[in-house]
């Protein structure tokens, strides 16, 4: 019985770790014009989509109307910007 519990615990730990690694690596990309920018609320709207971002790390020099490329992750029903780059 002890062996079965140990194997079950190890299998659960491996499955959870693999799921977290795949979720952490799933990034998406969007291009568009900045429609709305709110550094206080840490929100950025590109096209029709809203992204959360860190204005201290990524918000320097962003302006409404600017064409950008946003690399983001989805988590807990929100889109979190990882990188905000000029559109090419």
C-alpha positions in Angstrom: 0.0 0.0 0.0 2.9 2.4 0.8 4.4 1.7 -2.6 1.2 2.6 -4.4 0.8 5.9 -2.5 4.4 6.8 -3.3 4.0 6.0 -7.0 0.8 8.0 -7.0 2.4 11.0 -5.4 5.4 10.9 -7.7 3.1 10.6 -10.8 1.0 13.5 -9.6 4.0 15.7 -9.0 5.4 14.9 -12.5 2.0 15.6 -14.1 1.6 18.9 -12.3 5.1 20.0 -13.1 4.7 19.2 -16.8 1.4 21.1 -16.9 2.9 24.2 -15.3 5.8 24.1 -17.7 3.6 23.9 -20.7 1.3 26.7 -19.4 4.3 28.9 -18.6 5.7 28.5 -22.2 2.5 29.3 -24.1 2.9 32.8 -25.5 0.9 34.6 -28.1 1.5 37.6 -30.3 -0.7 40.5 -31.4 -0.1 43.5 -33.6 -2.1 46.7 -33.8 -2.5 50.3 -32.8 -2.6 51.4 -29.2 -6.2 52.6 -28.6 -6.1 53.2 -24.9 -3.2 53.4 -22.4 -3.7 53.6 -18.6 -0.4 53.3 -16.6 -2.2 53.8 -13.3 -4.5 50.8 -13.9 -1.7 49.0 -15.7 -3.9 48.3 -18.8 -3.1 48.7 -22.5 -5.7 48.3 -25.3 -4.5 47.2 -28.7 -7.3 47.0 -31.2 -10.2 45.5 -29.3 -8.0 43.5 -26.8 -6.9 44.7 -23.3 -3.6 43.6 -21.8 -2.2 44.0 -18.3 1.4 45.3 -18.3 4.1 46.7 -16.0 4.4 50.4 -16.9 7.8 50.7 -15.1 9.3 47.9 -17.1 7.6 48.3 -20.5 5.7 51.5 -20.5 8.5 53.9 -21.3 7.8 55.8 -24.4 4.4 54.2 -25.3 1.9 56.6 -26.9 -1.7 56.3 -28.0 -1.9 55.7 -31.8 1.5 53.9 -32.0 1.7 50.6 -33.9 3.0 47.9 -31.6 3.6 44.2 -31.4 2.5 42.6 -28.0 3.9 39.3 -26.8 1.6 38.0 -24.1 0.4 35.1 -22.0 -3.1 34.3 -20.9 -3.7 33.4 -17.3 -6.8 33.6 -15.0 -8.9 35.1 -17.7 -6.5 38.0 -18.4 -3.8 38.7 -21.0 -0.5 39.7 -19.5 2.0 41.5 -21.7 5.5 40.1 -21.6 7.0 42.4 -24.3 5.7 45.5 -26.1 7.7 46.1 -29.2 7.4 48.5 -32.1 5.5 46.9 -35.0 7.7 46.1 -38.0 
